């Protein structure tokens, strides 16, 4: 994922755990998931609008 190996991913997770603590991780993961979901929804909506506009031109 993102060109990172398993060792790098584990190191990043350890650093995040160190900075935020174990109690904040679920909250951070929830926020990240929500942000990703909103981004996907917005990109899907933009794609549908572009497809709709191009089909109307024909």
Secondary structure, DSSP 8 states (H G I E B T S, - for coil): -TT--HHHHHHHHHHHHHHH-HHHHHHHHHHHHHHHHHHHHHHHHHHHHHHHHHHHH-
